[in-house]
Amino acid sequence: MKNRHTKLALTVEEKKIEQERMAGLYVSMENFEVEKKRLMEAASLRERKTQTITLRIQKSVLQRVKEKAQIEGIPYQTLIGSILHKFVQVQ
């Protein structure tokens, strides 16, 4: 049976966060539960405003969109949504 209290090795990023926490750089948020509830409600409202669609486009166009999205560091579906959003805003 494995020991439940075995410490796992921290990543470099986790070690940095732990050091910053120990140095007092992180503080507890006042009204955490209220703020958490507010943010969760906002997120659920946002989710309800999206709709899944099926779109047929040429493979070469999709490939170029994926390449642009990779350069921008965002998912390609997010890029497509952004392009559509900008298009209808301009019209």
Residue frames relative to the residue before (quaternion, step in Angstrom):
aa qw qx qy qz dx dy dz
M 1.0000 0.0000 0.0000 0.0000 0.00 0.00 0.00
K 0.4298 -0.7155 0.4902 0.2511 3.55 -0.87 0.98
N 0.4931 -0.6369 0.5112 0.2997 3.52 -1.17 0.71
R 0.4017 -0.7420 0.4888 0.2218 3.59 -0.70 1.09
H 0.7064 0.4684 -0.2537 0.4660 3.57 1.19 -0.45
T 0.3572 0.7317 -0.5018 0.2918 3.58 1.23 0.34
K 0.3424 -0.7379 0.5446 0.2045 3.58 -0.84 0.98
L 0.3215 -0.7205 0.5835 0.1923 3.51 -1.05 0.84
A 0.5341 -0.6144 0.4671 0.3451 3.56 -1.12 0.60
L 0.3656 -0.7337 0.5335 0.2083 3.56 -0.94 0.91
T 0.4762 -0.6284 0.5261 0.3187 3.53 -1.20 0.59
V 0.6909 -0.4470 0.3500 0.4475 3.58 -1.27 0.19
E 0.6637 0.5051 -0.3006 0.4626 3.58 0.92 -0.92
E 0.6587 0.5039 -0.3078 0.4663 3.59 0.96 -0.85
K 0.6281 0.5302 -0.3346 0.4609 3.58 1.03 -0.75
K 0.6391 0.5224 -0.3186 0.4660 3.57 1.00 -0.84
I 0.6496 0.5073 -0.3105 0.4736 3.59 0.94 -0.88
E 0.6532 0.5112 -0.3121 0.4634 3.59 0.93 -0.86
Q 0.6470 0.5072 -0.3206 0.4704 3.60 0.95 -0.80
E 0.6597 0.4998 -0.3042 0.4717 3.58 0.97 -0.85
R 0.6286 0.5285 -0.3297 0.4657 3.57 1.05 -0.74
M 0.6740 0.4937 -0.2891 0.4674 3.55 0.92 -0.91
A 0.6656 0.4914 -0.2940 0.4787 3.59 1.15 -0.59
G 0.5413 -0.6603 0.3796 0.3564 3.59 1.28 0.00
L 0.4109 0.7318 -0.4598 0.2901 3.57 1.21 0.38
Y 0.7039 0.3607 -0.2483 0.5593 3.58 1.27 -0.27
V 0.0619 -0.7907 0.6089 0.0159 3.56 -0.94 0.88
S 0.5785 -0.5844 0.4400 0.3609 3.54 -1.21 0.51
M 0.4341 -0.6857 0.5262 0.2538 3.54 -1.07 0.77
E 0.4332 -0.6611 0.5410 0.2875 3.54 -1.00 0.82
N 0.8412 0.1226 -0.1146 0.5140 3.58 -1.12 0.72
F 0.0665 0.8524 -0.5150 0.0610 3.57 1.00 0.84
E 0.6880 0.4921 -0.2991 0.4416 3.60 0.78 -0.98
V 0.6346 0.5189 -0.3281 0.4695 3.60 1.02 -0.77
E 0.6793 0.4842 -0.2860 0.4715 3.58 0.90 -0.95
K 0.6242 0.5362 -0.3332 0.4602 3.58 1.02 -0.80
K 0.6568 0.5051 -0.3059 0.4689 3.59 0.93 -0.90
R 0.6447 0.5302 -0.3169 0.4503 3.60 0.95 -0.89
L 0.6932 0.4765 -0.2748 0.4657 3.58 0.90 -0.95
M 0.6415 0.5166 -0.3257 0.4643 3.59 1.03 -0.74
E 0.6385 0.5104 -0.3234 0.4768 3.59 1.04 -0.74
A 0.6426 0.5166 -0.3201 0.4666 3.58 0.97 -0.84
A 0.6570 0.5069 -0.3091 0.4647 3.59 0.96 -0.85
S 0.6684 0.4931 -0.3170 0.4579 3.60 0.92 -0.81
L 0.6193 0.5288 -0.3449 0.4669 3.61 1.08 -0.64
R 0.6418 0.5255 -0.3207 0.4572 3.56 0.99 -0.83
E 0.6426 0.5315 -0.3246 0.4463 3.57 0.95 -0.86
R 0.6659 0.5138 -0.3085 0.4443 3.59 0.96 -0.78
K 0.6554 0.5323 -0.3127 0.4352 3.57 1.17 -0.44
T 0.6364 0.5066 -0.3440 0.4692 3.60 1.21 -0.04
Q 0.1193 -0.7739 0.6180 0.0700 3.53 -1.24 0.48
T 0.4100 -0.6993 0.5345 0.2389 3.52 -1.01 0.85
I 0.0425 -0.7883 0.6138 0.0060 3.57 -1.00 0.89
T 0.3204 -0.6799 0.6110 0.2484 3.52 -1.36 0.21
L 0.0349 -0.8085 0.5862 -0.0396 3.55 -0.83 1.02
R 0.1923 -0.7722 0.5956 0.1096 3.57 -0.85 0.94
I 0.1133 0.7697 -0.6197 0.1039 3.54 -0.79 1.10
Q 0.6431 -0.5192 0.3854 0.4103 3.56 -1.23 0.38
K 0.5914 -0.5950 0.4182 0.3483 3.57 -1.08 0.75
S 0.6589 0.5196 -0.3186 0.4409 3.56 0.96 -0.85
V 0.6302 0.5170 -0.3314 0.4751 3.60 1.07 -0.71
L 0.6506 0.5103 -0.3127 0.4675 3.57 0.92 -0.90
Q 0.6360 0.5310 -0.3288 0.4533 3.59 0.96 -0.82
R 0.6706 0.4881 -0.2987 0.4720 3.59 0.95 -0.86
V 0.6158 0.5291 -0.3407 0.4740 3.59 1.08 -0.72
K 0.6545 0.5102 -0.3105 0.4636 3.59 0.94 -0.87
E 0.6409 0.5170 -0.3217 0.4674 3.59 1.01 -0.78
K 0.6514 0.5007 -0.3114 0.4776 3.60 0.95 -0.88
A 0.6460 0.5225 -0.3184 0.4563 3.59 0.95 -0.86
Q 0.6404 0.5178 -0.3244 0.4653 3.57 0.98 -0.80
I 0.6329 0.5218 -0.3250 0.4708 3.59 0.98 -0.81
E 0.7037 0.4568 -0.2517 0.4824 3.57 1.00 -0.90
G 0.4078 -0.7347 0.4529 0.2979 3.57 1.25 -0.37
I 0.6028 0.5223 -0.3710 0.4756 3.56 1.12 0.70
P 0.6016 -0.5429 0.4190 0.4097 3.61 -1.19 0.35
Y 0.5677 -0.6331 0.3973 0.3452 3.58 -0.99 0.76
Q 0.6198 0.5355 -0.3562 0.4497 3.61 1.04 -0.62
T 0.6094 0.5325 -0.3424 0.4773 3.58 1.11 -0.67
L 0.6403 0.5192 -0.3194 0.4674 3.58 0.98 -0.82
I 0.6467 0.5084 -0.3232 0.4678 3.60 0.91 -0.88
G 0.6511 0.5130 -0.3118 0.4645 3.59 0.94 -0.88
S 0.6476 0.5214 -0.3089 0.4618 3.56 1.01 -0.85
I 0.6371 0.5219 -0.3197 0.4686 3.58 0.97 -0.86
L 0.6718 0.4899 -0.2985 0.4686 3.59 0.88 -0.91
H 0.6357 0.5344 -0.3221 0.4545 3.56 0.98 -0.86
K 0.6667 0.4922 -0.2982 0.4736 3.59 0.91 -0.90
F 0.6375 0.5443 -0.3269 0.4364 3.58 0.97 -0.81
V 0.7276 0.4199 -0.2627 0.4747 3.60 0.78 -0.92
Q 0.5906 0.5602 -0.3706 0.4473 3.61 1.15 -0.40
V 0.6675 0.5107 -0.2901 0.4577 3.58 1.05 -0.81
Q 0.6467 0.5682 -0.3188 0.3966 3.60 0.98 -0.81
